[in-house]
Amino acid sequence: MRKQVIAHIKENAGKKDIYLDSVNGVSDHIHVLVSLKADQTIAKVTQLLKGESSHWVNSEKPVHGKFEWQDEYIAISVSESMVEKVREYIKNQEEHHRTKTFTQEFEEFLNKCGFAILSG
């Protein structure tokens, strides 16, 4: 199902005039590298990609039960000098997550960047 959803996200992004440079993921999350146009916001692009892909998964039924993305997401700007490194990271998601869970990766990222973990 993962490959089907990623292919659909790519197709949908093109239809919505969203420049999706790279996309890949594992069973519990995906990473996308997007170049925003001047009139696009992170929130709107995320809403378009998540909302439409959820609708597609639920109408095509490649999974049992109702599919929903989590409400939260994280967005990070990337300098031009780091774009190729980010592309490689996204491309190698399956290999990367053989040794590290999403939670471990996320906590390491927050610590490395000095972000506080907020509890609800």
TIROZA-210151 format. One record per residue: residue in three letters; x, y, z of N, C-alpha, C, O in turn. Coordinates in steps of 0.05 Angstrom, whole numbers, padded with zeros to 5 digits, always signed. Last residue first. Layout:
ALAXYZXYZXYZXYZ
...
This chain:
GLY+00015+00348+00518-00011+00359+00515-00027+00357+00540-00050+00365+00541
SER+00082+00369+00523+00062+00348+00528+00035+00362+00529+00032+00384+00539
LEU+00137+00383+00482+00113+00393+00496+00094+00370+00500+00089+00354+00482
ILE+00204+00384+00483+00182+00366+00477+00158+00376+00495+00160+00375+00519
ALA+00242+00438+00456+00230+00425+00479+00207+00407+00470+00193+00413+00451
PHE+00298+00436+00413+00270+00440+00417+00260+00426+00442+00269+00404+00448
GLY+00351+00430+00397+00346+00445+00421+00316+00451+00426+00310+00470+00441
CYS+00366+00397+00357+00358+00424+00349+00352+00442+00374+00347+00466+00371
LYS+00374+00349+00384+00396+00361+00368+00391+00390+00362+00409+00407+00362
ASN+00323+00340+00405+00345+00345+00423+00368+00359+00408+00380+00378+00418
LEU+00294+00331+00358+00286+00352+00376+00309+00360+00395+00315+00383+00399
PHE+00322+00286+00338+00320+00311+00322+00313+00334+00341+00326+00355+00339
GLU+00312+00248+00378+00339+00256+00372+00340+00283+00357+00356+00300+00363
GLU+00256+00244+00372+00267+00254+00397+00296+00263+00393+00304+00283+00404
PHE+00253+00223+00319+00240+00248+00326+00252+00260+00351+00259+00284+00352
GLU+00279+00173+00325+00289+00193+00306+00278+00221+00313+00293+00240+00313
GLN+00246+00148+00362+00274+00152+00368+00285+00175+00350+00299+00192+00360
THR+00198+00147+00332+00199+00161+00358+00228+00167+00365+00234+00189+00374
PHE+00211+00115+00288+00204+00143+00284+00207+00158+00310+00217+00181+00310
THR+00269+00074+00305+00241+00079+00302+00236+00109+00297+00253+00126+00301
LYS+00324+00047+00271+00315+00069+00288+00285+00073+00283+00276+00076+00260
THR+00338+00007+00236+00353+00009+00261+00343+00030+00280+00351+00032+00303
ARG+00305+00012+00194+00310-00015+00203+00324-00014+00230+00321-00033+00246
HIS+00302+00064+00177+00284+00056+00198+00286+00026+00205+00270+00016+00221
HIS+00340+00065+00135+00344+00082+00159+00327+00071+00182+00337+00070+00205
GLU+00316+00033+00096+00341+00026+00108+00346+00040+00134+00354+00027+00154
GLU+00270+00065+00084+00267+00037+00094+00293+00028+00108+00292+00016+00129
GLN+00292+00116+00067+00276+00113+00091+00275+00084+00102+00277+00079+00126
ASN+00324+00137+00026+00334+00114+00042+00318+00109+00067+00329+00099+00087
LYS+00301+00184+00006+00303+00160-00011+00309+00135+00005+00300+00113-00003
ILE+00311+00219+00048+00283+00211+00041+00284+00186+00025+00268+00167+00030
TYR+00367+00224+00045+00354+00215+00069+00326+00205+00064+00318+00183+00074
GLU+00372+00245-00007+00383+00219-00001+00371+00207+00024+00364+00184+00025
ARG+00347+00295+00001+00337+00276-00019+00346+00248-00013+00330+00229-00014
VAL+00382+00317+00039+00354+00312+00046+00342+00292+00027+00328+00273+00035
LYS+00427+00324+00007+00429+00307+00031+00400+00299+00040+00396+00276+00048
GLU+00408+00361-00031+00416+00334-00039+00417+00315-00016+00410+00291-00019
VAL+00398+00406+00003+00376+00393-00012+00384+00365-00020+00368+00346-00016
MET+00436+00437+00028+00428+00412+00041+00407+00396+00025+00400+00374+00034
SER+00442+00484+00000+00465+00467+00003+00459+00440+00015+00475+00422+00014
GLU+00392+00509+00005+00399+00497-00020+00423+00478-00018+00424+00458-00032
SER+00364+00491+00069+00380+00509+00052+00387+00494+00026+00388+00469+00026
VAL+00299+00479+00089+00324+00467+00081+00339+00486+00063+00328+00496+00043
SER+00252+00482+00143+00263+00493+00118+00291+00481+00114+00306+00475+00133
ILE+00206+00435+00164+00233+00446+00168+00242+00457+00142+00240+00445+00121
ALA+00149+00414+00198+00160+00425+00174+00186+00439+00180+00188+00454+00200
ILE+00110+00361+00222+00132+00379+00227+00143+00388+00200+00146+00372+00181
TYR+00043+00350+00244+00065+00347+00224+00087+00365+00233+00083+00384+00248
GLU-00018+00322+00270+00007+00337+00272+00025+00332+00248+00023+00311+00235
ASP-00059+00286+00261-00064+00315+00257-00038+00330+00256-00037+00350+00241
GLN-00043+00228+00220-00045+00242+00246-00049+00272+00241-00042+00282+00220
TRP-00088+00206+00169-00062+00215+00177-00065+00227+00205-00087+00236+00213
GLU-00130+00149+00167-00127+00177+00173-00097+00183+00179-00084+00167+00192
PHE-00174+00100+00143-00147+00111+00143-00147+00140+00149-00163+00155+00138
LYS-00215+00050+00170-00213+00078+00161-00184+00087+00163-00171+00082+00184
GLY-00209-00018+00145-00215+00002+00165-00211+00030+00153-00204+00033+00129
HIS-00155-00042+00107-00179-00048+00121-00184-00027+00142-00166-00018+00156
VAL-00132-00010+00046-00128-00019+00074-00155-00025+00086-00176-00016+00077
PRO-00148+00006-00003-00125-00012-00002-00118-00021+00026-00100-00038+00030
LYS-00197+00036-00018-00197+00013+00001-00172-00005-00001-00175-00030+00001
GLU-00210+00081-00046-00199+00058-00061-00197+00033-00044-00194+00011-00055
SER-00229+00115-00006-00247+00108-00028-00237+00084-00044-00253+00068-00054
ASN-00186+00118+00030-00211+00108+00040-00231+00101+00017-00248+00084+00021
VAL-00146+00139-00004-00142+00113+00009-00169+00101+00018-00174+00078+00014
TRP-00171+00189-00018-00165+00169-00038-00162+00141-00026-00173+00122-00036
HIS-00173+00215+00032-00197+00210+00017-00193+00188-00003-00209+00170-00006
SER-00117+00218+00042-00135+00203+00060-00161+00196+00046-00170+00173+00048
SER-00102+00252+00000-00092+00224+00000-00108+00207+00020-00113+00183+00014
GLU-00129+00299+00013-00136+00285-00012-00126+00256-00011-00140+00238-00020
GLY-00103+00311+00063-00132+00309+00060-00140+00292+00036-00156+00274+00038
LYS-00048+00315+00052-00058+00296+00071-00088+00290+00067-00097+00267+00067
LEU-00045+00355+00011-00033+00329+00007-00045+00308+00026-00052+00286+00018
LEU-00074+00399+00034-00081+00388+00007-00070+00359+00003-00084+00342-00006
GLN-00046+00407+00082-00074+00400+00082-00083+00387+00056-00097+00367+00055
THR+00004+00421+00062+00001+00397+00078-00028+00388+00079-00033+00364+00076
VAL-00010+00469+00036+00002+00447+00020-00001+00421+00036-00009+00400+00024
LYS-00027+00499+00081-00045+00493+00059-00035+00469+00042-00051+00452+00035
ALA+00020+00501+00114-00006+00490+00124-00024+00482+00101-00036+00460+00102
ILE+00057+00527+00081+00062+00500+00090+00036+00487+00099+00030+00464+00092
THR+00027+00562+00026+00036+00560+00054+00041+00531+00061+00030+00513+00048
GLN+00038+00597-00035+00032+00572-00021+00043+00573+00008+00064+00583+00012
ASP+00055+00639-00065+00027+00640-00056+00019+00614-00041-00005+00611-00036
ALA+00107+00626-00080+00103+00649-00063+00075+00650-00051+00071+00660-00029
LYS+00114+00554-00073+00112+00579-00089+00105+00602-00070+00097+00597-00048
LEU+00159+00509-00041+00135+00525-00041+00136+00549-00060+00157+00561-00062
SER+00180+00446-00053+00188+00473-00058+00162+00490-00060+00146+00486-00078
VAL+00187+00391-00009+00169+00408-00025+00182+00435-00029+00194+00446-00010
LEU+00197+00328+00009+00212+00352+00004+00197+00368-00017+00194+00359-00040
VAL+00169+00287+00059+00167+00299+00033+00185+00323+00032+00189+00337+00052
HIS+00162+00225+00092+00177+00250+00089+00173+00261+00061+00173+00246+00042
ILE+00113+00190+00131+00127+00196+00106+00143+00222+00109+00137+00238+00127
HIS+00099+00135+00177+00103+00163+00170+00116+00166+00143+00128+00147+00132
ASP+00093+00080+00186+00080+00098+00204+00084+00128+00198+00075+00145+00213
SER+00119+00049+00146+00091+00043+00153+00078+00064+00170+00053+00067+00170
VAL+00156+00100+00110+00153+00073+00121+00124+00070+00131+00108+00087+00125
GLY+00172+00139+00051+00165+00134+00079+00165+00105+00086+00173+00088+00070
ASN+00178+00194+00007+00182+00166+00013+00175+00163+00043+00172+00183+00057
VAL+00191+00243-00042+00172+00232-00022+00179+00203-00018+00184+00188-00038
SER+00215+00304-00071+00219+00277-00062+00198+00269-00042+00188+00285-00027
ASP+00189+00350-00093+00216+00342-00102+00221+00312-00095+00229+00297-00113
LEU+00133+00375-00114+00141+00355-00095+00167+00343-00106+00167+00327-00125
TYR+00101+00431-00123+00126+00419-00131+00137+00401-00109+00148+00410-00089
ILE+00034+00433-00138+00053+00431-00116+00078+00418-00125+00077+00395-00136
ASP-00011+00434-00171+00011+00453-00176+00029+00455-00151+00039+00477-00145
LYS-00046+00393-00166-00051+00416-00148-00029+00438-00151-00029+00457-00136
LYS-00025+00354-00198-00051+00365-00205-00057+00391-00190-00071+00409-00199
GLY+00021+00342-00169+00023+00353-00196-00002+00367-00204-00002+00388-00216
ALA-00002+00318-00124+00014+00343-00121+00016+00357-00148+00014+00381-00150
ASN-00025+00272-00146-00042+00293-00135-00027+00319-00133-00038+00340-00139
GLU+00022+00243-00157+00003+00250-00179-00014+00273-00170-00018+00292-00185
LYS+00044+00237-00106+00059+00250-00127+00041+00260-00149+00043+00282-00158
ILE+00003+00208-00081+00011+00234-00070+00026+00250-00092+00021+00274-00096
HIS+00005+00161-00111-00019+00178-00112-00012+00206-00102-00022+00226-00114
ALA+00055+00140-00096+00050+00147-00124+00026+00165-00127+00026+00184-00143
ILE+00044+00133-00041+00065+00152-00050+00061+00160-00079+00063+00183-00086
VAL+00004+00093-00044-00002+00119-00032+00019+00140-00041+00011+00163-00047
GLN+00033+00051-00068+00009+00062-00081+00003+00090-00071-00003+00108-00086
LYS+00073+00042-00030+00080+00051-00057+00057+00063-00072+00060+00082-00086
ARG+00040+00025+00013+00057+00048+00016+00064+00059-00012+00063+00083-00016
MET+00016-00024+00000+00000+00000+00000+00017+00025+00000+00010+00045-00012
